[in-house]
Amino acid sequence: MQSQDVAQRPAPPAPAGPVVDVEQAEAALVEHYPRLVRLAYLVLPPGLGRSRRVVTAHALTQRALPRNRTPAPVIPAQSTGRDGDPGYALVRLQVLRTALEAGLPLRRKAWPKRSQLPPVLPQVWGLKLFPRSGGADELALDQRLSTLSGPARAVYALRGIERLADDDVREVLTAAGVADAGAALLEADGIPAQYALLDSPEFDPCSLQARPTDLMRRRQHLKAALAAGAALLVCGALLGLPGEGWGPDGAAAPPYARNPSAQAALDPAKLTRVPPTAWRGSARTDFSVWPARGDLTGDRALLRRALAVWARPGATVQVSVTPGTPSGGPAGPPQLLYAGTVDAARVVILYDGLRIARYAEPKDGTQGAALDFARVDGADRAEAGAVVLGRADGNVRYLTAPWVAKAGERDLMKPGSGAMDLALTDGVTAPLASPALRSGPCTSWNVLQVTDGSRTRLLTDLGELVPARLTAGRPGSPGEASGAEALRVWQPFACSLGTVRSAGVRTVNAWAFNEQPLPDASGSAAWVCTRADTWRGGGARVLAQFHTPGGRYGAVAAKAENVAACGARDPQVLAGVLWKSEAGDWYLLAAGSRGTTSIRATGGVEGSAQSSLLTLPAEQGARAELKGTLEDGRSVGGLR
């Protein structure tokens, strides 16, 4: 195998592009994970062996996620689709860079790079994993690729998988630290351009076969491990005496203060329990009128453990808190909403007027407990429709409000497919697929549909205790997202909900604020603004998204956090995007909400329009500043 012609110096900085948030990079990595792993697998040196190449490719791809906000390279620059996502450009460059580094020879006087060492994770103990075998053509291509240097394999992969032109390939390799990208291009030219074969299972490290490792050696190691484990077990039993499983306070820490209020908050007999029909005559319709449900509402030992852990979570308790939610114990006896068995756990749901607290412990009595908090102050009937009971095997179960008469599961990306009915048992739904637990490309987004009298609402799991409510329409007066028109608006933008996971989101509204004819007469593109508002008030996230006719997904044109734009207080928005026509011409397309009377572009593109739409010829990679004028004379800047 030829030597790896990769620079030993630090990679030159790529041209400064837009700053990429960790959440945006994560969304790009998750959405395009199979493609990135395939790219890493092809670039890694064949001498590692197929099994180690598979594990290393997954490890390098998972480590490509940046730790903080990072400038994205402008390589190559596209306006829509995969290549237009700066987050994807960033993680792709990192995957390529580390895969090339993995092929460098180890040096005596220098510490090895992390990518040159065998990956610690991911690992599958006791199994060897390798891609499925292809045909004779795939085998021949693999043999030819094994004769190339690492940079040349990278050229072939970028040409075949990413469909990049040679100029773009040269820029990517240079940014990845390749000293002589031109030589790599020439070397790759010696291999026939059989790029369609790269899509075969032979080169797919996500579609694998498994075989056992050395069975005799494993047996010897297992005997030694069992002997060591038995010794540890005996020592642990002696140290743990006299143990009785769950104590009265379960996994709670030792009490640090005793006063009447604190003691009352820990007394299961003083829990507030609401009658089943209280909600029908109450002036309030929120969590405060939920009755206590579940098959363990009379288990005082379980309830005491839940209250004690809430007040004093021990070191072994896994605690999760949505942003802006205090995690201290209750000021007085809280309200019991649920106590019962959910899959393999015993679950208790409590409410103290400000927060929902979920306590869960293993049903088999083993140690280990979890405590989750979510802020829900100010919830109304629509937002107090459901609480997450548990997640398992990619599914989620909800406890619904007593006024929910019917529940269903709907795919937000298939607005015409209708909703599938979900069984309700004492308010508990049958399990439904959770988008918050999904890995891999975003091909569906399942939401909970609840019917309350004549109203139907959609709630989505974003990885938190309380699902977020989905709406559609002009800010200040949005409607439910369950209508036919609202579902069509949400369809291309459903996957963008993944960018606001675990952010304490209360509602997400989608507003189709304008429609713009494309300059090549291929139809009209939709401009949609999605705004995620939080329970704490601050931290709202706004995305201006652009969707061309026939496209499955929308493209994020601009985003901002903690702004009033696209909200009830300031329902105005202005955004722009560079767009490439089928003929290869580039344009700056910009749109404002309907109250915009003029738009001006300055900087890399100059021009103006006396309307809410702007179309200007542009060059690839051009950057422009946008400024609009509203009907009342106020100015509005472009969202960024």
Stockholm file with secondary structure:
# STOCKHOLM 1.0

chainA/1-640         MQSQDVAQRPAPPAPAGPVVDVEQAEAALVEHYPRLVRLAYLVLPPGLGRSRRVVTAHALTQRALPRNRTPAPVIPAQSTGRDGDPGYALVRLQVLRTALEAGLPLRRKAWPKRSQLPPVLPQVWGLKLFPRSGGADELALDQRLSTLSGPARAVYALRGIERLADDDVREVLTAAGVADAGAALLEADGIPAQYALLDSPEFDPCSLQARPTDLMRRRQHLKAALAAGAALLVCGALLGLPGEGWGPDGAAAPPYARNPSAQAALDPAKLTRVPPTAWRGSARTDFSVWPARGDLTGDRALLRRALAVWARPGATVQVSVTPGTPSGGPAGPPQLLYAGTVDAARVVILYDGLRIARYAEPKDGTQGAALDFARVDGADRAEAGAVVLGRADGNVRYLTAPWVAKAGERDLMKPGSGAMDLALTDGVTAPLASPALRSGPCTSWNVLQVTDGSRTRLLTDLGELVPARLTAGRPGSPGEASGAEALRVWQPFACSLGTVRSAGVRTVNAWAFNEQPLPDASGSAAWVCTRADTWRGGGARVLAQFHTPGGRYGAVAAKAENVAACGARDPQVLAGVLWKSEAGDWYLLAAGSRGTTSIRATGGVEGSAQSSLLTLPAEQGARAELKGTLEDGRSVGGLR
#=GR chainA/1-640 SS CCCCCCCSSCCCCCCEEEEECHHHHHHHHHHTHHHHHHHHHHHSCGGGCHHHHHHHHHHHHHTTSCSSCEEEECSSCCSSSGGGCHHHHHHHHHHHHHHHHTTSCCCTTSCCCGGGSCCSSSCCTTEEEEECCCCHHHHHHHHHHHTSCHHHHHHHHHHHTSCCCHHHHHHHHHHTTCSCHHHHHHHHTTSCCCGGGGGSGGGCTTSEEEEECCHHHHHHHHHHHHHHHHHHHHHHHHHHCSCCSSCTTTTBCCCCCCCHHHHHHTCGGGCBCCCTTHHHHCSCCSGGGCCCBSTTTTCHHHHHHHHHHHHSBCTTEEEEECTTCCCSCCSSCCEEEEEEEETTEEEEEEECSSEEEEEEEETTCCSCEEEEEEECTTCCTTTTSEEEEEEETTEEEEEECTTCCEEEEEETTCTTSCCEEECEETTEECCEECGGGCCSSCCCCEEEEEEETTEEEEEECCSSSSCEEEEESSTTSCEETTSHHHHHHHGGGGGGGGGGTTSCEEEEEEEEEEEEECTTSSCEEEEEEEEEEETTSSCCEEEEEEECTTCSSCEEEEEEESCCBTSSSBCCCEEEEEEECTTSCEEEEEEECTTEEEEEEEESSCEEESSSEEEEEECTTCCEEEEEEETTSCEEECCC
#=GC SS_cons         CCCCCCCSSCCCCCCEEEEECHHHHHHHHHHTHHHHHHHHHHHSCGGGCHHHHHHHHHHHHHTTSCSSCEEEECSSCCSSSGGGCHHHHHHHHHHHHHHHHTTSCCCTTSCCCGGGSCCSSSCCTTEEEEECCCCHHHHHHHHHHHTSCHHHHHHHHHHHTSCCCHHHHHHHHHHTTCSCHHHHHHHHTTSCCCGGGGGSGGGCTTSEEEEECCHHHHHHHHHHHHHHHHHHHHHHHHHHCSCCSSCTTTTBCCCCCCCHHHHHHTCGGGCBCCCTTHHHHCSCCSGGGCCCBSTTTTCHHHHHHHHHHHHSBCTTEEEEECTTCCCSCCSSCCEEEEEEEETTEEEEEEECSSEEEEEEEETTCCSCEEEEEEECTTCCTTTTSEEEEEEETTEEEEEECTTCCEEEEEETTCTTSCCEEECEETTEECCEECGGGCCSSCCCCEEEEEEETTEEEEEECCSSSSCEEEEESSTTSCEETTSHHHHHHHGGGGGGGGGGTTSCEEEEEEEEEEEEECTTSSCEEEEEEEEEEETTSSCCEEEEEEECTTCSSCEEEEEEESCCBTSSSBCCCEEEEEEECTTSCEEEEEEECTTEEEEEEEESSCEEESSSEEEEEECTTCCEEEEEEETTSCEEECCC
//
